[in-house]
Amino acid sequence: MRGKFVLIDSNTSFKGAIIAEKVIVEGTVEGEINASEHVLLKKGAVVNGPIQTPRFLCEEGSKHKGLIRLDGVIENENNLTSSVSRIEEGSDEQKKEGDPSSSTSTEEGKSSKRLW
């Protein structure tokens, strides 16, 4: 679905890609959301899929399962998947090389993977 402004209301379930300037979700979306301005998930919204937008807002009570990228615009889901794969491969290489920035120490003296 393409448009300048897309609203998925509370009684709507949508399956597919959404590409718009602004997206507001009150219902359910199964698929990619790509917004050039912002995405707002209202209370009760459920989104299963990647979201790419420069500005992301979610109200308490909304649910999202998937990746969120806060930059640029996704051209297609394959580009997002390959970007994530490259990031994960890079973190594995750093750990193999013994890079100290790839792990942190906890109070118990155990090592945990650094997320950022």
PEURSUL-V897096 format. One record per backbone hydrogen bond with DSSP energy under -1.0 kcal/mol. CO is the residue of the C=O (numbers start at 1). NH is the residue of the N-H. If there is no record, write none. Layout:
BEGIN
CO,NH
CO,NH
END
This chain:
BEGIN
1,19
4,22
6,24
8,26
8,27
9,12
12,28
14,30
18,34
19,3
20,36
21,37
21,38
22,6
23,40
24,8
25,42
27,46
28,14
29,48
30,16
32,18
33,52
34,20
38,23
39,57
40,25
41,59
42,45
45,63
46,29
47,65
48,31
50,33
51,69
52,35
55,39
57,41
59,62
61,44
63,47
65,49
67,51
69,53
76,80
77,81
78,82
79,83
80,84
81,85
82,86
83,87
84,88
85,89
86,90
87,91
88,92
89,93
90,94
91,95
92,96
93,97
94,99
95,98
99,102
100,103
102,114
104,112
106,109
110,106
112,104
END
